[in-house]
């Protein structure tokens, strides 16, 4: 099976693909003409729409490198008999680790302190440069899938009280086992000192956290986003941050790789470049799963992780 790949994916598994062509530009611009020899796409952060599909009439599989596939028109793919796969299950720990790292960095003002030291400044006095503890704080987890649960498990190590919200509430015995409490979204936002977002980007979650919901956060609350930038109304978030009401740890943005200039000078915000899954172990595991899906498609075997229709 001929594979067109966005990049050379990390880890040894990628070498198991024997007929791979690396793209030299984003899709569909990389395709000057129709390609009837291509059976699979291995993509990351690519837009796969009708235009791309029309140029690849023999395409059987779109293998997405990552859990989120909001850039792929799944309905259009399925209508043409093209299956879409992703890489769930292997990014949970790394992404949850980063969410906790952002919480700690914001609450304990780690980046601010680092900047002061590098500029030759040392805060003095027992009441200067005070932060807030993670220990004992109330955490609100918005979206309680694999990553959200991984965050909740880590939060228990900090003796945090964990609230969660999701479309379908867990059974009581599950909540007790996980040590979590259910809240509707608006209730959670008003009660939590730290809010961590873990929902996929879809039409019903785009700008889920808008100006009204940001206003529900208590003064000093911290918003952490390691999911997708467009889940938050970025302009409304910047306004709330400029007002000094809240703090934030952001790994994702609405128009990546562009980051709003107004965020760059805010000391109460910690910014990272979409690195939720960026560990060597996790990225290699993602490649392994991506390759397994391609090899399964090529041999007619069941796909390990197809995206549901």
Residue pairs with C-beta under 8 A, 6 or more apart in sequence:
1 19
1 39
1 40
1 60
1 61
1 294
1 297
1 298
2 19
2 21
2 37
2 38
2 39
2 40
3 17
3 19
3 20
3 21
3 38
3 39
3 40
3 41
3 42
3 294
4 20
4 21
4 23
4 30
4 35
4 38
4 40
4 41
4 42
4 56
5 17
5 20
5 21
5 22
5 23
5 41
5 42
5 43
6 22
6 23
6 26
6 27
6 42
6 43
6 44
6 45
6 46
6 65
7 22
7 23
7 44
8 14
8 22
9 42
9 44
9 65
9 283
9 286
9 287
9 290
9 291
10 280
10 283
10 284
10 287
11 283
11 284
11 285
11 286
11 287
11 288
12 284
13 284
13 287
13 288
13 290
13 291
13 292
14 20
14 287
14 291
16 291
16 295
17 42
17 291
17 294
17 295
20 42
23 30
24 30
26 46
26 47
27 41
27 43
27 46
27 47
27 48
27 52
28 49
28 51
28 52
28 55
31 52
31 55
31 56
33 55
34 54
34 55
34 56
34 57
35 55
35 56
35 58
36 57
36 58
37 58
38 56
38 58
38 59
39 58
39 59
39 60
39 61
39 297
39 298
40 59
40 60
40 61
40 62
40 63
40 294
40 297
40 298
41 48
41 56
41 59
41 61
41 62
41 63
42 63
42 65
42 290
42 294
43 62
43 63
43 64
43 65
43 72
44 64
44 65
44 66
45 66
45 71
45 256
46 71
46 72
47 71
47 72
48 62
48 71
48 72
48 73
48 77
49 73
49 76
50 73
50 76
53 59
53 73
53 76
53 77
53 80
53 82
59 80
59 82
60 81
60 82
60 83
60 297
61 82
61 83
61 84
61 85
61 293
61 294
61 297
61 303
62 72
62 77
62 82
62 83
62 84
62 85
63 85
63 290
63 293
63 294
63 297
64 72
64 84
64 85
64 86
64 87
64 290
64 307
65 87
65 286
65 287
65 290
66 86
66 87
66 91
66 277
66 286
67 86
67 87
67 88
67 91
67 200
68 86
68 200
68 201
68 227
68 228
69 84
69 86
69 307
70 200
70 201
70 202
70 228
72 84
74 84
74 307
74 309
77 83
77 84
78 84
78 309
83 297
83 303
83 306
83 307
84 306
84 307
85 290
85 293
85 303
85 304
85 305
85 306
85 307
86 305
86 307
87 285
87 286
87 289
87 290
87 305
88 146
88 305
89 146
89 289
89 305
90 282
90 285
90 286
90 288
90 289
91 147
91 276
91 277
91 282
91 286
92 146
92 147
92 149
92 150
93 150
93 282
94 276
94 277
94 278
94 279
94 281
94 282
95 147
95 150
95 226
95 276
95 277
96 147
96 150
96 151
96 153
96 154
97 154
98 226
98 251
98 272
98 275
98 276
99 147
99 151
99 196
99 198
99 224
99 226
99 249
99 276
100 134
100 151
100 154
100 155
102 224
102 226
102 249
102 250
102 251
102 270
102 272
103 134
103 139
103 194
103 196
103 222
103 224
103 249
104 110
104 134
105 111
105 249
105 270
106 222
106 224
106 247
106 248
106 249
106 268
106 269
106 270
107 131
107 132
107 133
107 134
107 137
107 194
107 222
107 247
108 131
108 132
108 133
108 134
109 129
109 131
109 267
110 270
111 267
111 270
112 129
112 267
113 123
113 129
115 267
116 122
116 123
116 129
123 129
132 193
132 220
134 158
134 160
134 194
135 158
135 159
135 160
136 158
136 159
136 160
136 161
137 158
137 160
137 161
137 193
137 194
138 160
138 161
138 162
138 163
138 191
138 192
138 193
138 194
139 151
139 152
139 155
139 160
139 161
139 162
139 163
139 192
139 193
139 194
139 195
139 196
140 163
140 164
140 165
140 183
140 188
140 189
140 191
140 192
140 194
140 195
140 196
141 148
141 151
141 152
141 162
141 163
141 164
141 165
141 180
141 196
141 198
142 148
142 164
142 165
142 185
142 188
142 195
142 196
142 197
142 198
142 199
142 208
142 209
143 165
143 166
143 197
143 198
143 199
143 200
143 227
144 152
144 164
144 165
144 166
144 170
144 180
144 198
145 166
145 198
147 198
147 226
148 164
148 166
148 196
148 198
149 178
151 196
151 198
152 162
152 164
152 178
152 179
152 180
153 178
155 162
156 162
156 179
160 194
161 181
162 178
162 179
162 180
162 181
163 180
163 181
163 182
163 183
163 188
163 191
163 192
164 170
164 180
164 181
164 182
164 183
164 188
165 182
165 183
165 184
165 185
165 188
169 182
170 178
170 180
170 182
175 181
175 182
183 191
185 208
185 213
186 213
186 216
188 195
189 195
189 209
189 213
189 216
189 217
190 216
190 217
190 218
191 218
192 217
192 221
193 218
193 220
193 221
193 222
194 221
194 222
194 224
195 217
195 221
195 222
195 223
195 224
196 224
196 225
196 226
197 209
197 223
197 224
197 225
197 226
197 227
197 231
197 232
198 226
198 227
199 205
199 208
199 227
199 231
200 227
200 228
201 227
201 228
201 230
201 231
205 228
205 231
206 230
206 231
207 230
207 231
207 232
207 233
208 231
208 232
209 223
209 231
209 232
209 233
209 237
210 233
210 236
211 233
211 236
211 239
211 240
214 223
214 233
214 236
214 237
214 240
214 246
215 240
217 223
217 240
217 245
217 246
219 245
219 246
220 245
220 246
220 247
221 245
221 246
221 247
222 246
222 247
222 248
222 249
223 232
223 237
223 246
223 247
223 248
223 249
224 248
224 249
224 250
225 231
225 232
225 248
225 249
225 250
225 251
225 252
226 251
226 252
226 276
227 252
228 252
229 250
229 252
229 253
229 254
229 255
229 256
230 254
232 254
234 253
234 254
234 260
237 248
238 260
238 262
238 263
240 246
241 247
241 248
241 263
241 266
241 268
241 269
242 262
242 266
244 268
246 268
247 268
247 269
248 268
248 269
248 270
249 269
249 270
249 272
250 263
250 269
250 270
250 271
250 272
251 271
251 272
251 273
251 274
251 275
251 276
252 274
252 276
253 259
253 260
253 274
256 274
257 273
259 271
263 269
263 271
264 271
277 283
277 286
289 304
289 305
292 304
293 303
293 304
293 305
293 306
295 301
296 302
296 303
296 304
297 303
